[in-house]
Amino acid sequence: MVDKFNIVVTAPRVEIPLKQNPAATTVVESPLLNNLPRTIALDEVMKMVPGVKVDHQADGERVHVSIRGEGILTERFT
């Protein structure tokens, strides 16, 4: 269970205990991760998080990540 551990959120650049964090935060717990195939990609794990959408574009050369409607388009650097 998450409450057994001390989870600190540092996204606002200030340490805040998870219970005091005003932002929407999702914790993917280790039992779930341990039951996934070892070869699963990070984008597949991210798709399990509510509000996260991952789309591959241009034959995998670009990835669009959207979190609660705010998106970013990334390009692979070679």
Secondary structure per residue as TSV (DSSP state, phi and psi in degrees):
chain	resnum	aa	ss	phi	psi
A	1	M	-	360.0	146.6
A	2	V	G	-64.8	-38.3
A	3	D	G	-68.9	-8.2
A	4	K	G	-77.2	-17.9
A	5	F	S	-112.3	153.4
A	6	N	-	-89.4	101.1
A	7	I	-	-99.3	126.4
A	8	V	E	-114.4	128.5
A	9	V	E	-96.3	126.5
A	10	T	-	-118.7	10.6
A	11	A	T	-56.7	-40.2
A	12	P	T	-79.6	10.2
A	13	R	S	68.5	16.2
A	14	V	S	-134.4	132.1
A	15	E	-	-67.2	126.0
A	16	I	E	-133.5	127.5
A	17	P	E	-59.4	145.3
A	18	L	G	-51.9	-42.1
A	19	K	G	-66.5	-21.9
A	20	Q	G	-99.6	-1.7
A	21	N	-	-73.7	121.9
A	22	P	-	-77.1	-14.8
A	23	A	S	-83.5	153.1
A	24	A	-	-67.2	124.0
A	25	T	-	-133.5	133.7
A	26	T	-	-116.9	132.9
A	27	V	-	-109.1	123.7
A	28	V	-	-92.6	109.9
A	29	E	-	-78.3	153.6
A	30	S	H	-61.4	-34.6
A	31	P	H	-58.2	-39.0
A	32	L	H	-65.5	-47.5
A	33	L	H	-63.1	-37.8
A	34	N	H	-66.6	-24.5
A	35	N	T	-88.8	-3.4
A	36	L	S	-86.7	155.3
A	37	P	-	-60.6	144.8
A	38	R	T	-64.3	-18.9
A	39	T	T	-94.6	5.9
A	40	I	-	-66.9	139.8
A	41	A	-	-85.0	156.6
A	42	L	H	-57.7	-39.1
A	43	D	H	-63.3	-30.5
A	44	E	H	-69.5	-37.0
A	45	V	H	-67.2	-42.3
A	46	M	H	-61.5	-31.3
A	47	K	T	-65.7	-17.1
A	48	M	T	-81.1	-12.7
A	49	V	S	-86.4	126.2
A	50	P	T	-56.9	134.7
A	51	G	T	86.2	-0.1
A	52	V	E	-107.4	130.6
A	53	K	E	-127.8	131.8
A	54	V	E	-123.7	123.6
A	55	D	E	-125.4	134.8
A	56	H	E	-93.8	136.0
A	57	Q	E	-129.9	158.1
A	58	A	T	54.5	54.2
A	59	D	T	55.1	37.8
A	60	G	T	83.1	0.7
A	61	E	T	-75.3	-24.1
A	62	R	E	-129.8	147.1
A	63	V	E	-128.5	130.8
A	64	H	E	-106.8	120.2
A	65	V	E	-112.2	127.0
A	66	S	E	-123.3	126.3
A	67	I	E	-118.8	113.0
A	68	R	T	49.1	43.9
A	69	G	T	90.1	-14.9
A	70	E	E	-93.7	119.7
A	71	G	E	-114.0	160.5
A	72	I	E	-141.4	139.1
A	73	L	E	-107.5	125.6
A	74	T	E	-112.8	151.9
A	75	E	E	-122.4	143.3
A	76	R	-	-73.2	134.0
A	77	F	-	-101.0	131.6
A	78	T	-	-111.8	360.0
